[in-house]
C-alpha cells in the first residue's frame, strides 16, 4: 500500500540522471517551475551537469536520498543496471511519504516488472514514461512521452510531463506497457537507420550524390523526422555523439529479450545484431552516434559476409 501523499506549500520536484537527455529535460522543469510554483532538486554522479542546472535555478541535492524527499521524482538513467542500482530497496525505504517516481529510461520488461514490484513493496508510487526524441527535441520541450501505470499517478505527473513533451501517450495500466512500446519504437528506428545505410551505399556506388538522394527520399516517400534526421547524418557522415552505439545495441537487446518473452521470432534481428557487434568492434565507430552503424554497410565490413567479386 502506497504511503499517503502529504501536500506542502511549495512542491519540490526531483530529477536524477543528468546525461545529455536528462539535463535537457530537467532544464525544462526548472524553467517551468519558475512560473509554475515548484522548485527542482537535481542529482547526478558527475557534478558538471548539476553546476549547469543550479546556475539555471535548480537546487543541488546532496545525494539520491535528498532527492527522494521531493513529492515527485523523475529519473533518466542509461540502462537497467543504472536504474536498479540507484532505486534500490535502501533508497526506496527512505522515500518521503507519498512520493511518486517517474522512470523515463528505456529498460527491459524484466527490470520494469522488478522496479514496479520493489516500489509497491516500499509503498512508493511508480509509473514509466520513456521518451521519444533526441537531445535537441528534449531541449525544446517537443518530446513524445509514452506513459503507463496507475491512472491517478499518471494524472499527477502529467503537468510536469507536459513541460517536457509535446504529447503524452498513455498506453496502459501496467508500467511495463510503456516500456514495450518504447522498445518497439526503437526497433523501428534501427530498421530505418539500416535501410538508409543500404540505400545510401547503393546510391554512392552508382556515383550519385547521397545528400540529393536523401532529399528526394524524404520529400517523396519518407517525410518523418527519423528518415530526415538520420538520412542527413549518414549521407554527411556526421556522427557527432548524441545517442551512443552501445545504447543502440542495448535497445536492440531489449527487443530481442521482449520477443523471447512473448515467444516470437523477429527475422531481421540476427542481422542487426551482427551489424551492431561489428560497429562496436571498430574503435573508429564505437563511440559515435548509433547511426554510425551505417558505416559497416558503407565499408562492407560485416563479419561473415563479403561483397561479390567486381
C-alpha positions in Angstrom: 0.0 0.0 0.0 1.4 3.4 -1.0 2.2 5.9 1.7 -0.3 8.8 1.8 0.7 11.9 -0.1 1.4 14.9 2.2 0.9 18.2 0.4 3.4 21.0 1.1 3.2 24.8 0.5 5.6 24.6 -2.5 6.0 21.4 -4.5 9.6 20.1 -4.8 10.3 18.1 -7.9 13.3 15.8 -8.1 15.4 14.7 -11.1 18.1 12.0 -11.1 20.3 11.3 -14.0 21.7 14.3 -15.9 23.2 12.9 -19.1 22.6 14.8 -22.3 18.9 13.9 -22.4 18.3 14.2 -18.7 19.9 17.6 -18.5 17.8 19.0 -21.3 14.6 17.5 -19.7 15.5 18.8 -16.2 16.1 22.2 -17.5 12.6 22.3 -19.0 11.3 21.5 -15.5 13.5 24.2 -13.9 12.2 26.9 -16.3 8.6 25.7 -15.9 8.9 25.7 -12.2 10.0 29.3 -12.0 6.4 30.3 -13.1 4.6 27.1 -12.0 5.3 27.3 -8.3 7.7 24.5 -7.8 11.4 24.0 -7.4 13.6 21.3 -8.9 16.2 19.4 -6.9 18.7 17.6 -9.1 21.4 14.9 -8.6 23.9 13.2 -10.9 27.1 11.2 -10.2 29.1 13.8 -12.0 28.9 17.4 -10.8 29.2 19.3 -14.1 25.6 18.9 -15.2 24.4 19.9 -11.7 26.5 23.0 -11.8 24.8 24.0 -15.1 21.3 23.4 -13.8 22.0 25.2 -10.4 23.1 28.2 -12.5 19.7 28.0 -14.2 17.8 27.9 -10.8 17.8 24.3 -9.7 18.7 23.1 -6.2 21.7 20.8 -5.8 20.9 17.6 -4.0 23.4 16.0 -1.7 22.5 12.5 -3.0 19.6 10.3 -4.1 18.2 10.2 -0.6 17.9 14.0 -0.7 16.1 13.9 -4.0 13.6 11.3 -2.6 12.4 14.0 -0.1 10.6 15.6 -3.1 6.9 15.0 -3.8 7.6 13.6 -7.3 10.9 12.3 -8.7 11.9 11.9 -12.3 14.8 9.8 -13.4 16.6 9.5 -16.8 19.3 6.8 -16.4 21.2 4.9 -19.0 20.1 1.3 -18.6 18.7 -1.5 -16.4 21.7 -1.6 -14.1 21.9 2.1 -13.5 18.2 2.4 -12.6 18.2 -0.7 -10.4 21.4 0.4 -8.6 20.1 3.8 -7.8 16.5 2.9 -7.0 17.4 0.0 -4.7 15.4 -1.1 -1.6 17.5 1.0 0.7 16.7 4.2 -1.2 13.0 3.4 -1.6 12.8 2.7 2.2 13.8 6.3 3.0 11.5 8.0 0.4 9.2 10.7 1.6 5.6 9.7 2.2 3.5 9.9 -1.0 6.5 10.3 -3.3 6.0 9.3 -6.9 8.9 8.0 -9.1 8.5 8.5 -12.8 11.1 6.4 -14.6 11.8 7.8 -18.0 14.6 5.4 -19.0 14.3 2.7 -21.6 14.5 -0.6 -19.6 13.8 -4.3 -20.2 10.5 -5.7 -19.4 12.0 -7.8 -16.6 13.5 -4.8 -15.0 10.2 -2.9 -15.5 8.4 -5.6 -13.5 11.1 -5.8 -10.8 11.0 -2.0 -10.3 7.3 -1.9 -10.1 7.3 -4.6 -7.5 10.0 -3.0 -5.5 8.3 0.3 -5.4 5.0 -1.3 -4.5 6.6 -3.2 -1.6 8.1 0.1 -0.3 4.8 2.0 -0.7 6.3 4.3 -3.3 4.3 5.4 -6.3 5.8 4.3 -9.7 5.0 4.8 -13.4 7.0 4.5 -16.5 7.3 7.4 -19.0 10.1 6.7 -21.6 10.6 9.4 -24.2 10.9 9.6 -28.0 13.3 12.2 -29.3 16.9 13.3 -29.4 18.6 16.0 -27.2 17.6 18.9 -29.4 14.0 17.8 -29.2 14.2 17.5 -25.4 15.7 21.0 -25.1 12.8 22.5 -27.0 10.2 20.5 -25.0 8.9 18.7 -28.0 9.4 15.1 -26.8 6.7 12.4 -27.3 6.3 10.8 -23.9 4.8 7.3 -23.6 3.4 6.8 -20.1 1.8 3.8 -18.3 0.8 2.8 -14.8 -1.8 3.7 -12.3 -4.1 6.4 -13.9 -4.2 8.6 -10.9 -0.4 8.7 -10.7 -0.1 9.4 -14.4 -2.5 12.3 -14.0 -0.4 13.5 -11.1 2.7 13.5 -13.3 1.0 15.0 -16.3 1.7 18.7 -15.7 5.4 18.0 -15.4 5.5 15.7 -18.4 3.8 18.4 -20.4 6.6 20.8 -19.5 9.0 18.3 -21.2 6.9 17.0 -24.1 4.5 18.0 -26.8 2.3 14.9 -26.4 1.7 12.4 -23.6 0.6 8.9 -24.9 -1.0 6.8 -22.1 -0.8 3.2 -23.3 -1.8 1.0 -20.3 -2.2 0.5 -16.6 0.9 -1.6 -16.1 4.3 0.2 -16.0 5.8 -2.3 -18.4 3.3 -1.3 -21.2 5.2 2.0 -21.9 8.5 0.1 -21.9 7.4 -2.4 -24.6 6.1 0.5 -26.7 9.4 2.3 -26.4 11.4 -0.9 -27.2 9.2 -1.4 -30.4 9.7 2.2 -31.5 13.5 1.9 -31.1 13.4 -1.3 -33.1 11.8 0.6 -36.0 14.4 3.3 -35.7 17.2 0.8 -36.0 15.5 -0.7 -39.1 15.2 2.9 -40.6 18.9 3.5 -40.0 19.9 0.3 -41.6 17.6 0.8 -44.6 19.1 4.2 -45.1 22.6 2.7 -44.8 21.9 0.2 -47.6 20.1 2.6 -49.9 22.8 5.3 -49.5 25.5 2.8 -50.0 23.8 1.7 -53.3 23.5 5.3 -54.4 27.1 6.1 -53.7 28.3 3.0 -55.5 26.4 4.4 -58.5 28.2 7.7 -58.2 25.1 9.7 -57.3 25.2 12.4 -54.6 23.8 10.8 -51.4 22.6 14.1 -50.0 20.4 14.7 -53.0 19.1 11.2 -52.7 18.1 11.8 -49.1 16.3 15.0 -50.1 14.3 13.0 -52.8 13.6 10.1 -50.4 12.3 12.3 -47.6 10.2 14.5 -49.8 8.7 11.8 -51.9 8.2 8.8 -49.6 9.5 9.1 -46.1 8.9 12.5 -44.7 9.2 11.7 -41.0 11.9 13.0 -38.6 13.7 9.7 -38.4 14.5 9.5 -42.1 15.2 13.2 -42.5 17.4 13.3 -39.4 19.3 10.1 -39.8 19.4 10.3 -43.6 21.4 13.6 -43.3 23.7 12.1 -40.7 24.5 9.1 -42.8 24.9 11.0 -46.1 27.2 13.5 -44.5 28.9 11.0 -42.1 28.1 13.4 -39.3 28.0 11.1 -36.3 28.5 13.5 -33.5 27.9 11.7 -30.2 24.3 12.0 -29.1 22.9 8.5 -28.6 25.9 6.2 -28.4 26.2 3.0 -30.4 26.4 1.0 -27.2 23.0 2.3 -26.1 21.5 1.4 -29.5 22.9 -2.1 -29.1 21.3 -2.2 -25.7 17.9 -1.2 -27.2 18.2 -3.9 -29.8 18.9 -6.4 -27.0 15.7 -5.2 -25.2 13.7 -6.0 -28.4 15.4 -9.5 -28.6 14.5 -10.1 -24.9 10.9 -9.0 -25.3 10.5 -11.2 -28.4 11.8 -14.2 -26.5 9.4 -13.5 -23.6 6.4 -13.4 -25.9 7.6 -16.4 -27.9 8.0 -14.7 -31.2 10.9 -14.5 -33.7 12.0 -11.3 -35.3 13.8 -12.4 -38.5 15.8 -9.2 -39.0 17.3 -9.0 -35.5 20.2 -11.5 -36.0 21.5 -9.4 -39.0 21.1 -6.2 -37.0 22.9 -7.8 -34.1 25.9 -8.6 -36.3 25.9 -5.0 -37.6 26.0 -3.6 -34.1 28.7 -6.0 -33.0 30.8 -5.0 -35.9 30.3 -1.3 -35.2 31.3 -1.7 -31.5 34.3 -3.7 -32.5 35.6 -0.9 -34.7 37.4 1.8 -32.5 36.7 4.5 -35.0 32.9 3.9 -34.8 32.2 2.6 -31.3 32.0 6.0 -29.6 29.9 7.7 -32.3 26.1 8.2 -32.6 24.2 4.9 -33.2 23.5 5.9 -36.8 27.2 5.2 -37.4 26.2 1.5 -37.8 25.6 2.7 -41.4 29.4 2.7 -41.9 29.5 -1.1 -41.5 27.4 -1.4 -44.7 29.2 1.5 -46.4 32.6 -0.1 -45.8 31.3 -3.6 -46.5 32.9 -4.9 -43.3 30.2 -7.1 -41.8 31.8 -10.3 -40.5 30.7 -13.4 -42.3 29.8 -11.6 -45.5 31.8 -10.3 -48.4 30.8 -8.2 -51.4 30.6 -10.0 -54.8 33.7 -10.0 -56.9 33.9 -7.0 -59.2 
